Amino acid sequence: MRNIFVIARWEYITRIRSKWFIISTLIIPIVLAGFMFLPALLMESPGAEMKLIALIDGTHELSDRFEQIIYDRYQLKDGQPKYQVIVLRNHTVEKSIETASDLLDSMIIDAYVHIPADIMKENNVKYYSRYLGNYRDQDEVRSVINSILLERRVEDAGLDTQLVKQLTRRVNFEMIEIGRTGEKKQKSEIISYIIPIIFVLMLYFAIVMSSQVLLRSVLEERTNRLVEILLSSVSSTELMSGKILGLGFLGLTQLLFYMICGSLISAYKGLDILTSYHILYFLMYFVLGYMFFSGIFSAFGAIFTSEQDAQQAVSIISIISVLPLLMSSYVIVNPTATVTIILSHIPFITPFFMILLIGMDIPPTWHVISSSLVLIVSAVLSMFAAGKIFRTAILMYGKRPTLPEIIQWVKSS
Amino acid sequence: MITLQNVSKVFNKTAAVDELSFDVPEGSVFGLLGPNGAGKTTTIRMIMNIIQPDNGAILIGGKPITADLYRNIGYLPEERGLYQKMKLKETIIYFGTLKGLSKRESAKQADRYLEQFDLKSYADRKIEELSKGNQQKVQFVIAIIHQPDLIILDEPFAGLDPVNQLVLKDMISEFQSAGKTIIFSTHQMEQIEKLCSTICMINNGKRVLYGKLKDIKQHYSNRKFQIRFDGNKEQIADIIENGWELYDTQLSGAIDRNTNINDILKKVMSKVAISHVDIIEPSLEQIFIDQVQGGIKR
């Protein structure tokens, strides 16, 4: 027992103060935050540059109003209008379109809009741009044209413009999600989508990264042959247990750090992002998931002789276990689908899928229990097999054992 | 101290160690020698309980080995490495605590040996900053930090420069005078001749020579003598035995172990005046080569 503790402490202390660990722990929340908020920030913030738009008005009546509304409605941060409109008034509409496309080709204007003469009847407008990805610009131009046409139609029908504006005003759409306990939680759609994914990432990094550190640690002692000195002092079981324990605490430290970050953000935003109920499940799935993965990774460390060899095998497992991330949008939309439930019983995936569902408040108790049972059994089997493989393989050099040999070791006592 | 009884180990159907028996007397410096691949490292790994023998018994102090006996053994493996990224002193302390020392005791011993091996200024440096020779010293410190009574050194001189070989040799002599038992394996005969009292030579996993170094040398001695004399060589022509060579002022030849050099000298002395006598002992290296090549021939 003492030896296990000595090894666990050494593994924990030497890793936790390594630059690599500190950087990788810190970088994930930063990168995540970047991924989550940067695109939103970019889209939310008014464009920094003024856009030049050409307008070809087939009706010859709407251009003034178009300019008026678009200047009023959309401004840059510094208060300048966001759009500068050039109204093209050539002899014919065709000539105007020609001019406009020349201007567009030579990158003088960003887009041009053609309002045909029969707009009131046909209800068709064409918007030309080199790049249609910026849907914000298109939306704004469309909305301006809609407003003009609505005004015009209301006037033509002899109705009171102000009254109609009053009557057709848009509803304020506030989104509220009802939690498991029935309390109402006010969340924006984006947050209820992102939180479960962040949950998966937190657990994924804590489990997979500490398992990878474990693999590297076993491999290192094998390649520098320190394992001989170690095994002349402690038994292979003590060595493996000490490493798994020490690096498990390393992963737990990382997870706790993420949870503290999460709680701070929850408190700051005034949202119930991370509750004590979540924390409990995080701890449970971390312990079980880590047991399962660390068994596999420590066996890999003992079997393979070089990091490259082992890394290939590990990347396959990592890809399988990152499946929940890739599939998270499916699960979020279909949390109770049969596919979701079946996949959540595959031990490689269970911890991540379950924490994803728990992040959404979805899984019924039976689902939690049945998937956890599968995971517990797999974790125990993984530890057991890893112990046997580790003991046999740790001192074998030169030849990589074949799969039948490995199976033989596991079977033999 | 340590007894091996008919110990065998088979790897992939070839016997790495074959029915090996020897006894390491307490307080002796025991040399385990043999060419590369003879089974030295496998034997040591079995003594260290890193691998289990397929057959035979290994006894320490007459008892089968148990985990707590290892607290009393220091081991320097042949293939050596260290945690390159870790600091020197804390690594030594770690291995000390694994051997059962308290952290404080381990630190105390670490300081002592760092001083002795002239490594004090590196105590808080990363191991990768040390030269190879210095890293080897660190490995030696790790092997002995817990003051074991039995020290097993697998090829300890390999890769050390002459100065550090001398430091290590002094250490071994110091341990010997402190009554500790030392086993070391090497193929450097010169070191064995200077340090060991008892040797076991193995080849292809089998024991080919075993016993006190002195006895072995005598037993295998094709000792040679060389006598220079003043006088007429004809005067001693009648005492010449088969294989001896007689020159104008010199007589030389081989003596087997049944012959006493004094008898030869007496005969020569009675006829001529002896000016110089040389008795040339065979080197262990020669015995080693003879044995190994003999083994191949067989």
Chai-1 contact restraints between the chains, C-beta under 6 A:
chainA,res_idxA,chainB,res_idxB,connection_type,confidence,min_distance_angstrom,max_distance_angstrom,comment,restraint_id
A,V6,B,T97,contact,1.0,0.0,6.0,A-B,restraint_1
A,V6,B,L98,contact,1.0,0.0,6.0,A-B,restraint_2
A,W10,B,Y94,contact,1.0,0.0,6.0,A-B,restraint_3
A,N224,B,G81,contact,1.0,0.0,6.0,A-B,restraint_4
A,R225,B,E79,contact,1.0,0.0,6.0,A-B,restraint_5
A,R225,B,G81,contact,1.0,0.0,6.0,A-B,restraint_6
A,L226,B,G81,contact,1.0,0.0,6.0,A-B,restraint_7
A,E228,B,P77,contact,1.0,0.0,6.0,A-B,restraint_8
A,L231,B,I50,contact,1.0,0.0,6.0,A-B,restraint_9
A,S232,B,M48,contact,1.0,0.0,6.0,A-B,restraint_10
A,S232,B,Y75,contact,1.0,0.0,6.0,A-B,restraint_11
A,S233,B,L98,contact,1.0,0.0,6.0,A-B,restraint_12
A,S233,B,K99,contact,1.0,0.0,6.0,A-B,restraint_13
